[in-house]
Structure formats: structure tokens, C-alpha cells
């Protein structure tokens, strides 16, 4: 394996561990083209604990130090949900083939986030729950940004497209939306 990829992954996992601890499960086996395109990609699963009452699913290796703007993405869930591994691996594929994903971008999951949820999309947002300690990792002179993937509805995507990211985030704040509820109604 390329040592720069190994170094990058070690740095990412160390950064997550500094913020969320070392008690996680790492899934590395993905089927289909993702395993060939990004052979060391993995998703870390953090179970709820005394400081956080939700599951965390976080990418490790969606980017490398060779990307122009390296990013890693995490998603929260009220329940343990292995289908989130599929969403994040598809996101990794899309990031490496179609687009260089970054802050403010929206992605289509191609299916419901969980169960009968109306959230078929994800918004790449700042990690508001964790702040700048998680958001930016600066090792080897390269910044890597760690962003939060928030499941959103088609109506919310349309609102963001016509009014901007800040307007959508303001709507989230005004409506005290529950980002963990897959059955929540659209805030617009």
C-alpha cells in the first residue's frame, strides 16, 4: 500500500480519536467499484456513550493528501444502521469520480436516508455539534476539513438552491429541526 495513503488514514483516525475517542468499529470491506477505486476507504462506527446519545458514522479515506481540498464526512443517527455504510461509500465513489465534494454541496442518496424518511439528500455542512476542533486537521502542512452530512428533503434542497445555504441553515435554527429524526417533515 502507498505509504502516503496509509499516513493520511492514520492521521484521519487519530483526529477522530482526539475528538470522539478510540471506541469505534471500522468497516473496510465494500463491494463493487469502490473497493478498486479507493482501496483503503473505510467507515468508522461510534456507538452512543455517556457524552453523546447517538451513533456516528465517519468516513476515513474519502480523500487523501493528494486531493486539492481534502474532506472527510460524518453522519449522525439515532439508531445503529448499517445501511449508512452504503450511503457513505456511494458518497466516496461520487467524490472521487464525479465531483470534489465540499462545504455547502448537496448529494442525492438515491434512496431514503432511513425507512420511510422523506430525506433523500444530504447537505454537507460545518460540524456545528463539534466545532473547529473537529472541523480542521492540519498535519503535514495540509488542511483536511471534516464536515457533517445532514439528511434533507427535496424541498430543502430546492430552498437552498433558490435562497442560499445560510437561509436554509437559518430555517433549521428557527424550526429547531431534529436532524436525528428520519420521519421529520420538511422545514420549508
C-alpha positions in Angstrom: 0.0 0.0 0.0 1.1 3.5 -0.7 2.6 4.9 2.4 1.1 8.4 1.8 -2.4 6.8 1.8 -1.5 4.9 5.0 -0.2 8.1 6.6 -3.3 10.0 5.6 -5.7 7.3 7.0 -3.7 7.1 10.3 -3.9 10.9 10.6 -7.7 10.9 10.0 -8.3 8.1 12.5 -6.1 9.9 15.1 -8.1 13.1 14.5 -11.4 11.4 15.0 -10.0 9.7 18.1 -8.9 13.0 19.6 -12.5 14.3 19.2 -14.6 11.2 19.8 -12.4 8.6 21.4 -11.0 5.3 20.3 -14.0 3.1 20.8 -15.2 2.5 17.3 -15.7 -0.3 14.8 -14.1 0.1 11.3 -15.7 -1.3 8.2 -13.3 -1.7 5.3 -14.9 -4.2 3.0 -17.1 -2.6 0.3 -18.3 -4.4 -2.8 -18.4 -3.0 -6.3 -16.2 -0.4 -7.8 -15.5 1.5 -4.6 -13.0 -1.2 -3.4 -11.0 -0.8 -6.5 -11.2 3.0 -6.8 -10.4 3.7 -3.2 -8.9 0.5 -1.8 -8.3 1.8 1.8 -11.5 3.6 2.3 -13.4 2.8 5.5 -16.2 3.9 7.7 -15.9 4.2 11.4 -18.9 3.5 13.6 -19.1 5.0 17.0 -21.8 3.8 19.4 -23.6 6.1 21.8 -21.8 6.8 25.0 -22.1 8.9 28.1 -21.3 12.1 26.3 -23.2 11.6 23.1 -26.5 9.7 22.8 -26.4 8.9 19.0 -24.5 6.8 16.6 -21.7 8.4 14.5 -20.7 7.1 11.1 -17.5 8.8 9.7 -15.5 8.3 6.5 -11.8 7.6 6.6 -10.1 7.9 3.3 -12.8 9.5 1.2 -9.9 11.9 0.2 -6.1 11.8 0.5 -3.5 14.4 0.9 -3.3 14.5 -2.9 -6.8 16.0 -3.2 -6.9 19.7 -3.9 -9.3 20.2 -0.9 -9.3 17.0 1.2 -12.5 16.4 3.2 -14.0 13.7 5.4 -17.7 13.3 6.1 -19.7 12.1 9.1 -23.4 11.4 9.6 -25.4 11.0 12.9 -28.1 8.5 13.5 -30.5 7.8 16.4 -30.2 4.1 15.7 -27.5 1.7 14.6 -27.9 1.5 10.8 -25.5 -0.4 8.6 -27.2 1.0 5.5 -25.4 4.2 6.3 -22.2 2.4 5.2 -23.7 2.2 1.8 -24.6 5.9 1.7 -21.1 6.9 2.7 -19.4 4.5 0.3 -21.5 5.9 -2.6 -20.5 9.4 -1.4 -16.9 8.4 -1.6 -17.3 7.0 -5.1 -19.1 10.2 -6.2 -16.4 12.4 -4.6 -13.6 10.5 -6.4 -15.3 10.1 -9.8 -17.8 12.9 -10.4 -17.1 15.8 -8.1 -14.8 17.2 -5.5 -17.3 17.4 -2.7 -17.1 20.3 -0.3 -18.9 22.6 2.2 -22.4 23.5 1.1 -22.8 20.8 -1.6 -25.8 18.6 -1.7 -25.8 15.0 -2.7 -28.6 12.6 -3.8 -28.7 9.4 -1.7 -30.7 7.6 -4.5 -33.0 6.3 -1.8 -34.5 7.3 1.6 -32.0 8.0 4.3 -33.7 5.6 6.7 -37.0 3.7 6.5 -39.8 5.9 5.1 -37.9 9.1 5.5 -38.5 11.9 3.0 -34.9 12.8 3.3 -33.3 11.5 0.1 -30.5 14.1 0.0 -27.6 15.1 2.2 -26.2 18.6 2.9 -22.5 18.9 3.5 -22.4 21.3 6.5 -20.0 22.6 9.1 -19.7 20.3 12.1 -21.7 22.5 14.4 -22.0 20.0 17.2 -18.3 19.5 17.4 -16.9 22.9 16.3 -13.4 23.8 14.9 -11.6 21.1 16.9 -13.1 18.5 14.6 -13.6 20.7 11.5 -9.9 21.2 10.7 -7.0 18.9 10.8 -3.7 20.4 9.9 -0.9 17.8 9.6 2.0 17.7 7.2 1.1 21.2 6.2 -2.1 20.3 4.5 -5.6 21.1 5.9 -8.3 18.5 5.9 -11.9 19.5 6.6 -14.3 17.3 8.5 -17.9 18.0 7.6 -21.3 16.9 8.8 -23.7 15.3 6.3 -27.2 16.3 7.2 -30.1 14.3 5.6 -32.5 16.8 4.0 -35.6 16.7 1.8 -36.1 17.7 -1.9 -37.9 20.8 -0.8 -35.0 21.8 1.4 -32.6 21.3 -1.5 -34.8 23.5 -3.7 -34.9 26.1 -1.0 -31.1 26.1 -0.6 -30.7 26.4 -4.4 -33.1 29.4 -4.6 -32.2 31.2 -1.3 -28.7 30.0 -0.4 -27.1 27.9 2.2 -27.3 30.4 5.0 -31.0 30.9 4.5 -31.6 27.1 4.8 -29.4 26.9 7.9 -31.4 29.8 9.4 -34.6 27.9 8.7 -33.1 24.9 10.5 -32.3 27.0 13.5 -35.7 28.7 13.6 -37.6 25.4 13.4 -35.3 23.6 15.9 -35.3 20.7 13.4 -34.4 17.2 14.7 -31.6 16.1 12.5 -31.8 12.6 14.0 -35.5 12.0 13.1 -35.8 10.3 9.8 -39.5 11.0 9.8 -39.3 14.7 10.3 -41.3 16.9 8.0 -39.6 19.4 5.7 -38.9 22.8 7.4 -39.9 24.6 4.2 
